[in-house]
Structure formats: C-alpha cells, structure tokens
Amino acid sequence: MGIRGRIKDFWIEQRLFEQRALATVFIVAALTLVLLSRLIWLQVLRHDEYTDLAQGNRVRIEAQPAPRGIIYDRNGAILAENKPAYQLELVPEEVPDLKATLQALARIGLIDADDIDDLRRIVRSRRPFDSVPIRLFLNDEDMARFAVNRFDFPGVDIRTRLARSYPQGEVAVHALGYVGTISESDLARIDREQYAGTSTIGKVGVEAAFEEQLRGRNGRREIMVNARGRSVEKAGGLEAQLAAIPGDPGTDLMLTLDLEVQRVAEDAVRDQRAAIVALDPNNGDIIALVSRPGFDPNMFARGLTRPEFRALNENPDQPLFNRALRGTYPPGSTIKPVVALAGLTYGVVQPTEPHYCAGWFSLPGSSHRFRDWRPRGHGTIDLRTAIAQSCDTYFYDISNKIGVRRLHDFMAEFGLGEPTGIDIGGEKAGILPSPDWKKTVFKKKADQVWFPGETVIFGIGQGYMTSTPLQLAHMTAVLATRGKNYRPRLVRAMRDPETQKITELAPRPLPRPEAGKPEDWERVIDGMLAVMQGGTASRSAAGAPYSIAGKTGTAQVFTVAQNARYNEAAIAERLRDHAWFVAFAPVEAPKIALAVIVENGRSGSGTAAPIARKVMDAYLLRKFPPPPAADDRVAATATAVTEE
C-alpha cells in the first residue's frame, strides 16, 4: 500500500508572509506617527504651558507681607513703625505630624507648651501651602537652638519679616491700639489670602479702625525647592527663572495727637487711675488721649505669653480698659454750665435774679432734703456765682423748673448720652436718662415711674446719668466755641508711601445746639471764668498767662444716707468720690478744651484741676507763647473757694 504525503504550496505561504509583514509595517508606521504627533504636541505646540507646569513642581510661591503703614503724631514724631525681626514659620503641607512637631518645638523651648492647641487651630485654619508664623521675635539664642535641631523639623524654618514696633512704649497706647495675633474670630471676617504670610492684625484703637489702609497689599516671590520642600538655589544644573512681585506698602497715617502734650498728660497721672481727653474745639482734633494705667503694646506685637496676658487681664487697675472712651461715670457738677444755659434758653432763670442757698433744697410738698456740698449753704447768689461756687441748690431749683424732658433734649444737643462718633471703635454712649429711657430699662411697672426727685439730682450730674471723659471734653469744646460742633477725630491725614502725597481729611461738623442767645452763652462762660478767678478752681489758674474757663465736679461712687455725712477717712479708697474737671483756654479765642477724671481722686479742685493746668501749659505755652507782659487780669484772686 502506498504512502500519501501533504504537498506544501510555497506560493501561498509566501503571499501570506508578505501580507503579514505589510500589516506590521503599517501598524508600526501608524504608531510612530501617533508618537511623533504626541511629541510635537507636547514639545512644540504646548511647550510653554508644560514648562510652566514643570516649573511649578520645583518652584513654590511665597506671599510677601506688605510693610504696614507708619503712624506719626501731628509734628512728625513716629508712634508706630516696622522693624526687621526673625520669626519661626511653618508650612502645614510639609509637616508630617503637626502635633508632634509643635510638641518637639515646645520641648526645646521655642514655643510655649500651653499654646500648642491654639497654634494647631491657627495652622489648620490656614491654607496648606501658606507659611504660618508660630513664634515671633526670635533672639540669637532661639535661632541657634533651632539651627542645631533643624533637621528634626521638616516644613519649619526661620524667616526675616518686618514686625510692628512702638518706639514710644506705652505712651498713647489707648489711642494707637496695637497689633496682635489673628484669632479665629478674626479669620471669620477677613480675606485669608490678604493675610497670607502674617499672623497679626490691628486689634483696637487706630491700628484696628484703619486696618485696611495700614496693612497694604501683599506681594509674592517664587522660590526653588527640593523634594523635601527646602529652598535651594538650583535644581541639578538648572538655574530657575524666579519672579518676584513686590507688595504695596500700607498707607501712612498722621494723627492729631501731640506727643509732647501726651507725655505731659500721662506723667501727670502716672500712678493714678485716670483719664484725660484734650482736643482742639475749632476742628475736633484730639491733642491728647490718656487712660491710666496703660501697658506696652510691644508685648502684643511680639506675642503675649499666657502668664503675661493673665497678669494684664486680672490686674484690678484694669490697664487694658480705655477709660477715656469706655469709662462711664456720673459727670457731677461739670454739666452745670449746660444746665445754666438751658435755664437761660427756656427762660426759667434770670442771670441776676438772687437765689438764697441755705445748704439744702426740698421739692414743694416734700420734706426730703437734697443737700448742697457746702452744709451751711452759699447765702444769696446769682447765676454767675452759682457756677463759680458750684452751688447745688441753685441747680436743683433750675432743673426742677426746666423739667426732665426739656433737660434731656437740651443736653443731647451737646453730645451727651450718645457716642461722639470718634474715628476709632469701642466708644460707649453713657446714659442720658429720661422717662422713656427708664421704661425701656426697668421691667417692673413700679420701677418705670419717673420721680421729680430724679430730675433734681439729674441737674447736678448724679443719679442715673453717666458720661465718658471724651463726651465731656466734646461738651466743653461746644461751650468754648459758643455752639460750634465738630466730631472728635484722631487721624487728620494719610500719606501715600510711594508718592509721598499727603491727603488731608476735612473736619466733620455736627449740628449746632439750638441754645440761647449769644449773650446767654457769654453769661455761662463768664461763670466758668469765675470758677478760675476766686471760684472753686482758682488756685489752679494762679499765674496763668492766658485766661481759663473751667468747672470742677465730683462723682459719687456710692450713695450717702439722708442724715449721714460723707467721711472720707472711713471709706475704702476705691469707694471714694471721683474727681472731675473740664476747662478750655484761652477764653477769648479757645485753642484747647479738655476733661480730666481721677478715679477716687477726692475733689475736682484739688486733684483734677492742677492736672488740667499742666496739660494746658504744655500745649498753649509751647505752641502759642504769651506776649512778654502777662495779663494781670487773669490772675486768681486772693480768696478761693474749695469744692468737690
């Protein structure tokens, strides 16, 4: 039997091979074209875009905080500036374990262990790529300690920044305010991008009120980093093309404060709890604003430790409390000139009409006696003498005749009972009582009744009435100018730091009080002049080469019983009367008006008035020197009345 075999068809196999080879060539060629097309797309057409992206992988953008605006006094003295300082900063996305890193920094003494939780909240509230300051003002020892341990702290580095500095220390601190660490409440209201690279913000005073103008606008710069996020000069052999855009510095502020007068005023009440506000009655410019005791704002700029803040916050003398704007006290007899003007305006009193003061006053049909500060009384007096000797019974009678509603409305026109509108925040309104006010404050119907006796004590600045030193200085300024009224202000001009162009801010006039005839104003001012010429504050005017119109006052801290007598020696020091004094000078052409209060200071004539004289001398004798021959007519008379 024969063997059958398969015979190959070489031609078919060759054609099959050729077809497969041709298909392979086409596939390879197509893939090559795709690859070339992609390379052209990436390397040619999209070269710039991907170069920027590649650059971004090795370049980090860092915010450059703008220099904060400088603050000057009216004569060009620097009150707040910026100084280079080293601070410890942390970039959240580069820190492997935030809590462990902060604990390690605390162990080597670079941060306070008590601040770790607060720092964690601050860091987590920022963007992960922001550099967040966690310690300000490093000294040489701090920097050396960090340098030795630097390898243990990825994402943490020392930066050179401009930090806020207050070269005058605590002088004018309650007017200037200070910058402090940005809190969680601050973060809720600010644009975080605008505060990248900084951890401070204006907290109170001018620093807070003009934060937007002072902070400027941040710049930015590019820095090359390695894989660990550390800045390097080059990557491999490549030099980076790094851009830097400078920020816009903050606007400089020119204040109305006079540093020399401010120093004199603060020295005059250095060891007391007191407040002084002095202003120019012709435009509302505040010449001095004092609240004692004070504190050093540099402590807040560098960052307070918990023990430091606790010491300030728990101090019974309240150094953080701005008495000039927020301290509300019964104004006492300082408002008597306004009450007298109200009596003249409403025709309930004649300037020369005699009034007999027996040392007490009673309402018709009542046996209750409202006592005068002088137990034996002042005898027969008129309006001028009543102001000069601060006769309480005279003003009890006037107030009762005017009535509470008219008295309230009249005093409101002098800015009492409402904020003056000064250009910094935190001002309190005080209380200007009335029957309507009483109905809103008290819940019980019986307590809402306004009694005639409350009108009587309202007229001498006691009872429910309270005012701030700023309000009384403003009231005195309106009296000094015979009705001209300006909103108090601390900032008078702004300066562009680049062009040096100064923009003056115009004074802001307020409505004039609808009060009396011109001669009525002069009669009241003549009474205030008499206060300084034989009246309750004549000793403080002795030898002054300019004329002074003033008014002393006493604010009761607690009520003395009807038949009891005020015994200062038996009363705790902090329960003693507050001492008030308001004044303006010169009388014929006022340049300064001021209010002084010394807490528990015994009397306006003996304590507050001499302080005011020092402030007026510091301003008037330097800026408006008197002629060679002093005017004898303003010298105090030999006899003086001591009061309040």
Protein Blocks (a to p, Z undefined) as FASTA:
>chain_A
ZZddddddfklmmmmmmmmmmmmmmmmmmmmmmmmmmmmmmmmmmmmmmmmmmmmmmccc
ddddddddddddfkopafbdcdddddddddfklpmblmlmmmmmmmnopacfklmmmmmm
mmmmpcfkbccdfbghiafklmmmmmmmmmmmghiacddddddddfklmnoklmnopadd
ddfklmmmmcfklmgoiabdcfbhjllmmmmmmnopaddddddddfkopacfbehjbccd
ddddddddddddddfbdfklmmmmmmmmmmaccddddddfknopafbdcddddddfklmm
nopafklmmmmmmpmnlmmbcfklmmccdekjmlmmmmmmmmmmnopacfklccddehia
cdehiabdcddfblnonbjadfklmmmnopaklmmmmmmmnopmlmmmmmmmnopaiaeh
iabehiaebjaddfklmmmmpmblklmpccfklmmmmmnopajbccdfklmmmmmmmmmn
oopacdddfbfbdcdfklopacdddddddddddedjfklmmmmmmmmmmmmnopamlmmm
gopabdcddddddddfbdcdfkbccdfklpcfklpccddddddddfklcfbdcddddehk
lpaklmmmmmmmmmmmmmmmmmmccdfbacfklpccfbdcdeZZ
